[in-house]
Amino acid sequence: MDTENPTSAWPIPVRGPSFERAGADMLRRMDAISAATACAKLHGMGITRTAVQGPTALETGSRVVGSAVTLQFMPQREDVASGLGQEYVERTTALWAVLETIQPGDVLVVQAWGSSFTGCFGDMLVRYFKRRGGAGIVVDGRIRDAARVRELGVPIWCTGTTPHYASQTDLFPWAYDVPVAAGGVLCLPGDVVVADDDGAVIVPATRALELVQDAEDHEDWESFSRMRLEEGARLSDYYPLTQDSRAEYEAWRDSQVSVPAR
């Protein structure tokens, strides 16, 4: 029984096991990869449900890459959890607890069931998230205090805004560091999040290195193809590369490698 909520039928907040975040070098390499490229490459690797459906960038031009920390909202049930006490209840929940675990560069991924009535984050919480070094938030629900949140400059992907606080209507902050379903996509703690104007993509931690290696080559040959198209080449010869244009690209790529000084 939860000592903070002695009448509850289930001890909350629930916390999952410890997890490993992506290393700095991995995140640096991933930072050069767009959400579209990550999504396409993962699809080619057989991971087909990676694009979080619903949330869009609160501010155009936003971009973030970071390790996923997760937060799960669940439906309210009055014998377990109710939001009638507003922040006085919420501060003993997973919503407050997860913020204390945020490390620099983390991206908070939130399961909120696409609710139109749940303002998962507002000015104070986003402000604290930023102070702890959080890099961005992806929530398949809404936020409140939109004007002040925009001023904070934290990249956020959400389904819109609402005047409601987090537990005012149908949901309650339940668990953190657990698997979540965000916009129809499974996200595990420690997965890598790549988000930009095209949306948010969840990269499985176990496939991140393979993705980076493939995507780096992809980004390079697309740069080569853009150059050739600007020079007047035919689209069908350079996008995607043919066997001949691939050989041409590889020769061009090798010529770009500088010779170390003796």
PLY file of the C-alpha trace (Angstrom):
ply
format ascii 1.0
element vertex 262
property float x
property float y
property float z
element edge 261
property int vertex1
property int vertex2
end_header
0.00 0.00 0.00
1.29 3.44 -0.94
2.18 5.42 2.20
1.51 8.67 0.33
-1.96 7.46 -0.66
-3.06 4.99 2.04
-6.56 4.51 0.63
-5.29 3.47 -2.77
-6.01 -0.02 -4.05
-2.64 -0.09 -5.82
0.73 1.41 -4.84
1.62 4.35 -7.07
3.69 5.77 -8.58
4.99 2.68 -10.32
8.65 2.78 -11.37
10.26 0.42 -13.85
13.78 -1.01 -13.66
16.96 0.95 -14.29
17.99 1.37 -17.92
20.98 2.47 -19.95
20.99 5.73 -21.88
22.61 6.10 -25.29
26.23 7.26 -25.22
27.31 10.75 -26.19
29.00 9.58 -29.41
25.88 7.73 -30.53
23.72 10.81 -29.93
26.24 13.01 -31.74
26.13 10.77 -34.80
22.35 10.47 -34.62
22.03 14.26 -34.53
22.91 14.40 -38.23
19.98 12.12 -39.13
16.50 13.45 -39.90
13.35 11.86 -38.55
12.36 10.92 -42.10
15.65 9.14 -42.74
15.50 7.34 -39.40
11.95 6.19 -40.09
12.77 5.01 -43.62
15.92 3.17 -42.58
14.19 1.43 -39.69
11.42 0.35 -42.07
14.06 -1.21 -44.30
15.42 -3.04 -41.26
11.99 -4.52 -40.58
11.00 -2.13 -37.75
7.86 -0.65 -39.28
6.05 1.17 -36.44
8.37 3.96 -35.35
6.68 7.26 -36.27
4.68 8.66 -33.36
1.25 9.52 -34.74
-0.54 12.68 -33.58
2.01 14.91 -31.86
3.49 17.73 -33.93
6.10 20.33 -33.09
4.76 23.12 -30.90
7.21 25.45 -32.64
8.23 25.09 -36.30
11.92 24.39 -36.69
12.22 22.37 -33.52
14.59 19.42 -33.43
15.82 17.07 -30.74
17.82 13.86 -30.40
18.14 12.14 -27.04
17.59 9.08 -24.88
13.99 8.33 -23.98
12.75 8.64 -20.42
9.14 7.48 -20.20
6.00 8.55 -18.37
2.67 6.72 -18.47
-0.77 8.15 -17.78
-3.62 5.76 -17.03
-7.39 6.23 -16.74
-8.56 7.58 -13.40
-10.44 5.32 -11.00
-11.52 6.98 -7.80
-10.54 4.15 -5.45
-7.00 4.21 -6.88
-6.31 7.72 -8.17
-8.28 10.91 -8.61
-7.13 14.37 -9.65
-9.54 16.29 -7.45
-6.67 17.65 -5.36
-4.88 19.17 -8.37
-1.14 19.74 -7.81
-1.34 18.67 -4.16
-2.17 15.18 -5.39
-0.05 15.30 -8.54
3.18 16.07 -6.67
3.14 12.53 -5.19
2.66 10.94 -8.63
4.85 9.71 -11.47
4.60 13.15 -13.09
6.61 14.85 -10.35
8.80 11.77 -9.73
10.00 11.38 -13.31
11.19 14.98 -13.43
13.60 14.26 -10.58
15.28 11.59 -12.72
15.86 13.77 -15.79
19.48 14.00 -16.91
21.01 16.40 -19.45
19.99 15.43 -22.97
16.98 13.30 -22.01
13.79 13.30 -24.08
10.64 12.63 -22.06
8.18 10.42 -23.97
4.66 10.41 -22.55
1.75 8.04 -23.05
-1.41 10.13 -22.71
-3.77 8.24 -25.00
-4.20 11.20 -27.35
-6.41 12.87 -24.76
-7.78 16.26 -25.78
-8.48 17.20 -22.16
-5.26 16.39 -20.29
-2.68 19.17 -20.02
0.26 16.91 -19.22
2.76 19.76 -18.77
2.58 23.45 -18.06
4.93 26.31 -17.37
6.27 25.15 -13.99
6.94 21.55 -14.96
8.56 22.42 -18.29
10.64 25.07 -16.54
11.91 22.47 -14.06
12.50 19.96 -16.85
14.65 22.53 -18.63
16.60 23.38 -15.49
17.53 19.72 -15.08
18.91 19.66 -18.62
16.04 17.94 -20.40
16.33 18.21 -24.18
12.72 17.81 -25.32
9.28 16.32 -24.69
7.11 14.10 -26.89
3.59 13.61 -25.55
0.60 12.05 -27.28
-1.61 14.48 -25.42
-1.78 18.19 -24.72
0.03 20.88 -22.77
-1.16 24.06 -21.07
0.35 27.52 -20.39
1.30 27.49 -24.07
2.59 31.07 -24.30
4.95 30.69 -21.33
6.05 27.24 -22.44
6.98 28.60 -25.86
9.10 31.26 -24.19
11.13 28.54 -22.44
12.37 27.24 -25.79
12.10 23.54 -24.90
11.31 21.52 -28.06
7.90 19.90 -27.54
5.80 17.63 -29.72
2.17 17.39 -28.61
-1.36 17.12 -30.00
-2.35 20.64 -29.02
-3.13 22.80 -26.00
-5.77 22.85 -23.28
-6.51 24.87 -20.12
-6.77 21.65 -18.08
-4.13 20.50 -15.62
-2.71 16.99 -15.90
-5.21 15.07 -13.76
-8.21 17.38 -14.13
-10.28 15.06 -16.33
-9.85 11.42 -17.29
-6.19 10.48 -16.81
-3.70 10.22 -13.95
0.14 10.07 -13.93
0.71 6.43 -13.11
4.19 5.09 -13.90
7.64 6.04 -15.17
10.67 4.21 -16.56
8.25 1.68 -18.05
7.36 0.78 -21.66
4.85 3.25 -23.08
2.67 3.50 -26.16
3.09 6.97 -27.64
0.99 7.71 -30.70
0.67 4.02 -31.49
4.41 3.35 -31.14
6.15 1.32 -28.44
8.88 3.24 -26.65
11.20 1.61 -24.14
13.29 3.58 -21.67
16.69 4.17 -23.26
15.46 4.11 -26.86
16.66 7.04 -28.97
14.20 9.75 -30.00
14.72 11.71 -33.21
12.18 14.49 -33.70
11.91 17.42 -36.10
9.27 19.16 -38.22
8.27 15.81 -39.75
7.40 14.39 -36.31
8.97 12.12 -33.72
10.55 8.73 -34.43
11.48 6.11 -31.84
14.74 4.29 -32.62
15.12 1.00 -30.72
18.29 1.16 -28.64
19.32 -2.26 -29.95
19.24 -1.05 -33.57
20.67 2.44 -33.15
24.23 1.61 -34.24
23.05 -0.24 -37.35
20.76 2.67 -38.20
23.52 5.25 -37.78
25.94 3.37 -40.00
23.34 2.95 -42.75
21.97 6.49 -42.43
25.37 8.14 -42.57
25.97 6.53 -45.96
22.45 7.51 -47.04
22.91 11.15 -46.05
26.25 11.25 -47.90
24.92 9.88 -51.18
21.86 12.13 -51.02
24.21 15.12 -50.75
26.04 13.82 -53.82
22.73 13.32 -55.66
21.56 16.85 -54.84
24.79 18.20 -56.28
24.36 16.23 -59.48
20.69 17.24 -59.84
21.65 20.90 -59.41
24.16 20.36 -62.22
21.39 19.14 -64.51
21.53 15.34 -64.11
18.42 13.18 -64.55
16.47 12.29 -61.41
16.17 8.63 -62.41
19.96 8.34 -62.64
20.68 9.74 -59.19
17.66 9.18 -56.94
18.05 6.53 -55.85
21.52 5.71 -57.10
21.89 3.23 -59.92
24.77 0.80 -60.13
26.69 3.27 -62.29
25.91 6.36 -60.22
26.73 4.44 -57.05
30.20 3.79 -58.41
30.45 7.47 -59.33
29.35 8.46 -55.82
31.91 6.17 -54.17
34.68 7.67 -56.26
33.48 11.17 -55.33
33.26 10.22 -51.65
36.79 8.84 -51.64
38.06 12.02 -53.27
36.59 14.08 -50.41
38.70 12.32 -47.78
41.64 14.57 -46.98
45.12 13.10 -47.00
46.67 13.26 -43.51
49.57 15.68 -43.23
52.99 14.08 -42.97
0 1
1 2
2 3
3 4
4 5
5 6
6 7
7 8
8 9
9 10
10 11
11 12
12 13
13 14
14 15
15 16
16 17
17 18
18 19
19 20
20 21
21 22
22 23
23 24
24 25
25 26
26 27
27 28
28 29
29 30
30 31
31 32
32 33
33 34
34 35
35 36
36 37
37 38
38 39
39 40
40 41
41 42
42 43
43 44
44 45
45 46
46 47
47 48
48 49
49 50
50 51
51 52
52 53
53 54
54 55
55 56
56 57
57 58
58 59
59 60
60 61
61 62
62 63
63 64
64 65
65 66
66 67
67 68
68 69
69 70
70 71
71 72
72 73
73 74
74 75
75 76
76 77
77 78
78 79
79 80
80 81
81 82
82 83
83 84
84 85
85 86
86 87
87 88
88 89
89 90
90 91
91 92
92 93
93 94
94 95
95 96
96 97
97 98
98 99
99 100
100 101
101 102
102 103
103 104
104 105
105 106
106 107
107 108
108 109
109 110
110 111
111 112
112 113
113 114
114 115
115 116
116 117
117 118
118 119
119 120
120 121
121 122
122 123
123 124
124 125
125 126
126 127
127 128
128 129
129 130
130 131
131 132
132 133
133 134
134 135
135 136
136 137
137 138
138 139
139 140
140 141
141 142
142 143
143 144
144 145
145 146
146 147
147 148
148 149
149 150
150 151
151 152
152 153
153 154
154 155
155 156
156 157
157 158
158 159
159 160
160 161
161 162
162 163
163 164
164 165
165 166
166 167
167 168
168 169
169 170
170 171
171 172
172 173
173 174
174 175
175 176
176 177
177 178
178 179
179 180
180 181
181 182
182 183
183 184
184 185
185 186
186 187
187 188
188 189
189 190
190 191
191 192
192 193
193 194
194 195
195 196
196 197
197 198
198 199
199 200
200 201
201 202
202 203
203 204
204 205
205 206
206 207
207 208
208 209
209 210
210 211
211 212
212 213
213 214
214 215
215 216
216 217
217 218
218 219
219 220
220 221
221 222
222 223
223 224
224 225
225 226
226 227
227 228
228 229
229 230
230 231
231 232
232 233
233 234
234 235
235 236
236 237
237 238
238 239
239 240
240 241
241 242
242 243
243 244
244 245
245 246
246 247
247 248
248 249
249 250
250 251
251 252
252 253
253 254
254 255
255 256
256 257
257 258
258 259
259 260
260 261
